[in-house]
Structures are given as C-alpha cells and as structure tokens.
Amino acid sequence: MADLEAFRSETRAWLEANCPQEMRQPVRDEDDVYWGGRKATFKNDAQKAWFDVCVAKGYTVPAWPKAYGGAGLDAAQAKVLRQEMARINARPPLSSFGIWMLGPALLQFGTEEQKVHFLGEIARGEIRWCQGYSEPGSGSDLVSMQTFGEDKGDHWEVNGQKIWTSYADQADWIFCLVRTDKANKYQGITFMLFDMESEGVSTKPILLISGNSPFCETFFDNVEVPKDQFVGEVNRGWDVAKYLLGHEREMISGAGGGGLTSAIGAAMQRHAQKDGGELDPVLRAELAMFDVDALAYAAMGEKFLDEMKGGQGHPAQPNMMKYVGTELNKRRHELMMSAGGSRSLEWDSEETGGGKPSRGWLRTKANSIEGGTSEVMLNVVAKRILDLPGA
C-alpha cells in the first residue's frame, strides 16, 4: 500500500505538471477527441502537447507492456491513474478502436511480430482502425455473415459488404470477419487485417436521424489480402471475434455511467436557476435516482474490472455492463432533454451548439442496438449468469 500511495503522489504531480488546463475541460464536440491515424490533425497546441507527453510516458495505453508502447502498469497502478485523471477531469490523450478492441485481441491471439508492429502503431496514434463485423441481414446473428475470402494461393480475394462500420471513411485499416469456409458456420471465419486504401475497398456514409453520420456501409470488390494478415488461426476467427466483442461492449457501456458518473441533478438545477427558474420536484427526484444508479454502475464496473484482472471475472459480465450502461445513457439524455425544456428541442441554434442536446438524445437510441441489442444482452445474462432454462 505504501508503494501504491507513492505511485499516486508521483502520478498526481506528473499530471499537474503535464496536463494542460485546456485538456481538463469537458469534451464539447468531435474535434475535442483525438483519434490519431494517417489523416489526423490536432485541434490546438494543448491537444498535441497532452498527446505527446502521454505517448512518451506510455499513458495512451498504460496497462500494455512497455515493449508494445505502454507503461507496463499493473492493475492497481492503472486504477490509480484512472482515478487521478478523473480527479482533474483530464481528457483521454487518444481515443481508438485499436486501444479498446483490437489491441486486447492482439495481446491475446496475435503473434509477437503482430504485437510489436501493430500495438506500437496504435499506442503512438499512427494508425486508426475500424471494425468490419455486421452485414445486411447479419447483425445479432453475426455468424450468418457472407463476406467471403477465396484462397488465391498467395492471397485471399475478398468480396462482400459490411454495414454500420463506425468511421470507416476516416480509418486507415480494418479488422474484419471474413468467411473462408462456407461449409462450417462457426469454424469457417477468419479474422483478417487489411488497409482501407486497398484497391476494391469503398465506403458510403449512412445518415442518421441525429443528422450526423459516424456509420458507413463498406464494400469489398475483389480486394486482395496477403495471406499473413490474419489474427489467430485460419477458420478460427470466431474465437477472436467473441473475445473482441467483450471489449467492445465494455467500451460502449462506458457511455452510460462508468465514464459519466458525475451528478447531473445539481448541474441541471444550476442551469435552471441561471434561467431564473427551478426544476420540477418530480424531475429532481428522477435526476437523484439516476445519480444513485450511475454511481452504483461505476462501482459495479470497478468490481468487475478488479475481478477480470485477477482472473475471476465471469465471461458474461461485459454483457451485463453493456446492457446497464447503454440503458443508463439513454436515461441520462432523456432527463437532460426534460430539464432543458423547449430549448432542448432546438436543432440549429448557436445557443445550443447546433442542437447538441437534441442530436445527442437521438444518437443514444442506437446505444441499445450497436454492439449487441439490449434484448440479446438480457438473453445472455439469463442463460450464462442466472442459468435460466431456454425456451
């Protein structure tokens, strides 16, 4: 404990010395988030300075081994770092599907050469990844996917389509599920990696009801993928896919309470008083109930994380976190819309940042669909955790 408290003191001092004040403000828009990659640009000098010092320290991926660009922190130290960053409201220096999803899969299934090459690029923000999983007609039943890679000797020739590919139009590479054996539903999928600038790859943004378009359709027309660009074993990509899905669901669930545990009731009350009014007593009670649930969710997340690091976690815990987290996030935005009154319905005004409250509220409707629907998550919890009989 003495060593851990010393690490906390050192971390606190390092953050105070190195985290710019501009990076201690709430994220206001997409430009406040740095995703890295070949096409990335920094919004300002503070964002770049914060990113650079964290890369040098290994704090873009603090729990990864130093050999792969991390800081080599153990579970307890990583937890202290998270707490100290939260204490000063420090923004993440780098947001990345490579960090949240592909990285853990490579650490588990990748070759040493893949780890050194790809994990280092991810940690340094040199490569931006997108995920090629869902297809038209293959969402919850993902193993029914039809994108096919034909063996051409020294490469696969990939043809097919993916959908809801987040930021595919801005990504450098894709980690993609490709069927390589049509005779075997589960053991005929290969987890491939390839460049989005490969000939035959094209994307088309999907316009959402929020007016924003983070999702894309992605098309593969005779795309040549080198034979060495796969993770795990050929035709055993479903093992990698399932492992990665757990980390994706943890990432999505963080939007609900784990990453947003500050009380919203007090903030909403301050906004109401600034406008010369008071919140309705019933709404205040609902906001208080949300705050309690969000803090309980954060505590549950810390418990599950400690259990996972200790090798005692249940494999279905990410499903539980994903369900509760996304439902919490939907509640949060519903309450914010209610507290904002008619102003929350504005769509284009400068006062609301171009309709940020209403657009954000509409965007949350996808939370309970993406990464596995809430209904599927509940089915998994019922079967795997509660041991309830099937229908």
BANU-628295 format. One record per residue (C-alpha): z, x, y; residue number from 1. Coordinates in steps of 0.5 Angstrom, whole numbers, plus 500, padded with zeros to 3 digits. Example, Ala and Ser with C-alpha at 12.3 -4.5 7.8 and 13.67 -1.06 7.14 Angstrom:
REM residues 2
[[516,525,491],1],
[[514,527,498],2],
This chain:
REM residues 391
[[500,500,500],1],
[[501,506,505],2],
[[494,509,504],3],
[[491,502,505],4],
[[495,501,511],5],
[[493,508,513],6],
[[486,506,512],7],
[[487,499,516],8],
[[489,503,522],9],
[[483,508,521],10],
[[479,502,521],11],
[[481,499,527],12],
[[481,505,531],13],
[[474,506,529],14],
[[472,499,530],15],
[[475,499,537],16],
[[471,506,539],17],
[[464,504,536],18],
[[463,496,536],19],
[[460,495,543],20],
[[463,489,547],21],
[[456,485,546],22],
[[457,485,539],23],
[[463,482,539],24],
[[460,475,541],25],
[[458,469,537],26],
[[451,469,535],27],
[[447,464,539],28],
[[440,465,537],29],
[[436,468,531],30],
[[435,474,536],31],
[[442,476,535],32],
[[441,477,528],33],
[[438,484,526],34],
[[434,483,519],35],
[[431,490,519],36],
[[424,492,516],37],
[[418,494,518],38],
[[417,489,523],39],
[[424,489,526],40],
[[426,490,533],41],
[[432,491,537],42],
[[434,485,542],43],
[[438,490,546],44],
[[441,497,546],45],
[[448,495,544],46],
[[445,492,537],47],
[[442,498,536],48],
[[448,502,537],49],
[[452,498,533],50],
[[447,498,527],51],
[[446,506,528],52],
[[454,507,527],53],
[[454,503,521],54],
[[449,506,518],55],
[[452,513,519],56],
[[458,510,516],57],
[[456,506,510],58],
[[458,500,513],59],
[[452,496,512],60],
[[454,496,505],61],
[[461,498,505],62],
[[462,497,498],63],
[[456,500,495],64],
[[457,507,492],65],
[[455,513,497],66],
[[449,515,493],67],
[[446,509,495],68],
[[447,508,502],69],
[[454,505,502],70],
[[461,507,504],71],
[[464,507,497],72],
[[470,503,499],73],
[[474,500,493],74],
[[475,492,493],75],
[[482,493,497],76],
[[479,497,503],77],
[[472,493,503],78],
[[477,487,504],79],
[[481,490,510],80],
[[474,492,513],81],
[[472,485,513],82],
[[479,483,516],83],
[[479,488,521],84],
[[471,486,523],85],
[[473,478,523],86],
[[479,480,528],87],
[[475,482,533],88],
[[469,478,532],89],
[[464,483,530],90],
[[457,481,528],91],
[[454,484,522],92],
[[450,490,523],93],
[[445,488,519],94],
[[443,481,515],95],
[[439,482,509],96],
[[437,478,503],97],
[[437,485,500],98],
[[444,486,501],99],
[[446,479,499],100],
[[442,478,493],101],
[[437,484,491],102],
[[442,489,492],103],
[[447,487,487],104],
[[442,485,482],105],
[[439,492,482],106],
[[446,495,482],107],
[[447,491,475],108],
[[440,492,472],109],
[[436,497,476],110],
[[434,504,474],111],
[[437,510,477],112],
[[430,511,480],113],
[[430,504,483],114],
[[437,504,486],115],
[[436,511,489],116],
[[430,508,492],117],
[[431,501,494],118],
[[438,501,495],119],
[[438,506,500],120],
[[432,503,504],121],
[[436,496,504],122],
[[442,500,507],123],
[[438,503,512],124],
[[435,497,514],125],
[[428,500,513],126],
[[425,494,508],127],
[[426,487,509],128],
[[426,482,502],129],
[[424,475,501],130],
[[425,471,494],131],
[[420,468,490],132],
[[423,463,486],133],
[[422,456,487],134],
[[415,453,486],135],
[[412,446,487],136],
[[415,442,481],137],
[[420,448,479],138],
[[426,447,483],139],
[[432,445,480],140],
[[428,446,473],141],
[[426,453,475],142],
[[424,456,468],143],
[[419,451,468],144],
[[415,456,473],145],
[[408,457,472],146],
[[406,463,477],147],
[[403,468,471],148],
[[402,475,471],149],
[[397,477,466],150],
[[397,484,463],151],
[[391,488,465],152],
[[393,495,462],153],
[[396,499,468],154],
[[398,493,472],155],
[[399,485,472],156],
[[395,481,475],157],
[[399,475,478],158],
[[396,468,480],159],
[[400,462,483],160],
[[405,459,488],161],
[[412,460,491],162],
[[415,455,496],163],
[[421,455,500],164],
[[420,462,501],165],
[[425,464,507],166],
[[422,468,512],167],
[[416,470,507],168],
[[412,471,513],169],
[[417,477,516],170],
[[418,480,509],171],
[[416,487,507],172],
[[417,486,500],173],
[[418,480,495],174],
[[423,480,489],175],
[[419,475,485],176],
[[420,471,478],177],
[[413,471,474],178],
[[411,468,467],179],
[[409,474,463],180],
[[409,470,456],181],
[[407,463,456],182],
[[410,461,449],183],
[[417,463,451],184],
[[420,458,456],185],
[[426,463,458],186],
[[425,469,455],187],
[[418,470,458],188],
[[419,471,465],189],
[[419,478,468],190],
[[423,480,475],191],
[[418,483,479],192],
[[418,487,486],193],
[[412,488,490],194],
[[409,489,497],195],
[[408,483,501],196],
[[402,486,504],197],
[[398,487,497],198],
[[391,484,497],199],
[[392,477,495],200],
[[398,475,498],201],
[[398,470,503],202],
[[404,465,507],203],
[[404,459,510],204],
[[410,457,514],205],
[[413,450,513],206],
[[415,446,519],207],
[[422,443,518],208],
[[425,436,521],209],
[[429,441,526],210],
[[423,444,529],211],
[[424,451,526],212],
[[420,454,520],213],
[[424,459,516],214],
[[421,457,510],215],
[[414,458,507],216],
[[409,457,502],217],
[[407,463,499],218],
[[400,464,495],219],
[[398,470,490],220],
[[391,470,488],221],
[[389,476,483],222],
[[395,480,486],223],
[[395,487,482],224],
[[403,489,481],225],
[[404,496,478],226],
[[407,496,471],227],
[[413,500,473],228],
[[415,495,479],229],
[[420,490,475],230],
[[427,490,474],231],
[[431,489,467],232],
[[426,488,461],233],
[[419,485,461],234],
[[420,478,459],235],
[[428,478,460],236],
[[427,477,468],237],
[[431,470,467],238],
[[438,475,466],239],
[[437,478,472],240],
[[435,471,476],241],
[[441,468,473],242],
[[445,474,476],243],
[[442,474,483],244],
[[443,466,483],245],
[[450,467,483],246],
[[450,472,489],247],
[[445,467,493],248],
[[450,461,492],249],
[[456,466,495],250],
[[451,467,501],251],
[[449,460,502],252],
[[456,458,501],253],
[[459,463,507],254],
[[456,458,512],255],
[[461,453,510],256],
[[468,455,511],257],
[[468,463,509],258],
[[464,465,515],259],
[[466,460,520],260],
[[474,459,519],261],
[[476,458,526],262],
[[479,452,528],263],
[[473,447,531],264],
[[478,442,533],265],
[[481,446,539],266],
[[474,448,541],267],
[[472,441,541],268],
[[478,439,545],269],
[[477,444,550],270],
[[469,442,551],271],
[[471,435,552],272],
[[477,437,557],273],
[[472,441,561],274],
[[467,435,562],275],
[[473,431,564],276],
[[475,427,558],277],
[[479,427,552],278],
[[477,427,544],279],
[[478,420,541],280],
[[484,420,537],281],
[[481,419,530],282],
[[476,424,531],283],
[[481,429,533],284],
[[484,427,526],285],
[[478,428,523],286],
[[477,435,526],287],
[[484,437,524],288],
[[482,435,517],289],
[[476,439,517],290],
[[480,445,520],291],
[[485,445,514],292],
[[479,444,509],293],
[[476,450,512],294],
[[482,455,512],295],
[[483,453,504],296],
[[476,454,503],297],
[[477,461,506],298],
[[483,462,502],299],
[[479,460,495],300],
[[474,465,497],301],
[[478,471,498],302],
[[482,469,491],303],
[[475,468,487],304],
[[473,475,490],305],
[[479,479,488],306],
[[478,476,481],307],
[[471,478,481],308],
[[473,485,483],309],
[[478,485,478],310],
[[473,483,472],311],
[[477,476,471],312],
[[472,471,475],313],
[[469,465,472],314],
[[461,465,472],315],
[[461,458,475],316],
[[465,460,481],317],
[[459,461,485],318],
[[457,454,484],319],
[[464,451,486],320],
[[463,455,492],321],
[[456,454,494],322],
[[458,446,493],323],
[[464,446,497],324],
[[461,451,502],325],
[[455,447,504],326],
[[458,440,504],327],
[[463,443,509],328],
[[458,446,513],329],
[[454,439,513],330],
[[461,436,515],331],
[[462,441,521],332],
[[456,440,524],333],
[[457,432,524],334],
[[463,433,527],335],
[[460,437,533],336],
[[455,432,534],337],
[[460,427,534],338],
[[465,431,539],339],
[[458,433,543],340],
[[457,425,545],341],
[[450,424,548],342],
[[449,431,550],343],
[[448,433,542],344],
[[442,428,542],345],
[[438,433,547],346],
[[432,436,544],347],
[[429,441,549],348],
[[434,442,555],349],
[[436,448,558],350],
[[444,446,558],351],
[[444,445,550],352],
[[440,452,549],353],
[[433,448,547],354],
[[437,442,543],355],
[[441,447,539],356],
[[446,442,536],357],
[[441,437,534],358],
[[437,442,531],359],
[[443,446,527],360],
[[445,439,525],361],
[[438,437,522],362],
[[438,444,519],363],
[[444,443,515],364],
[[441,437,511],365],
[[438,443,507],366],
[[444,446,505],367],
[[446,442,499],368],
[[439,443,497],369],
[[437,450,497],370],
[[440,455,492],371],
[[441,449,487],372],
[[443,442,489],373],
[[450,439,490],374],
[[448,435,484],375],
[[446,441,480],376],
[[452,445,482],377],
[[457,439,480],378],
[[454,439,473],379],
[[455,446,472],380],
[[462,445,475],381],
[[463,439,470],382],
[[460,443,464],383],
[[463,450,465],384],
[[469,449,468],385],
[[472,443,467],386],
[[469,443,460],387],
[[467,435,460],388],
[[462,433,455],389],
[[455,432,456],390],
[[451,425,457],391],
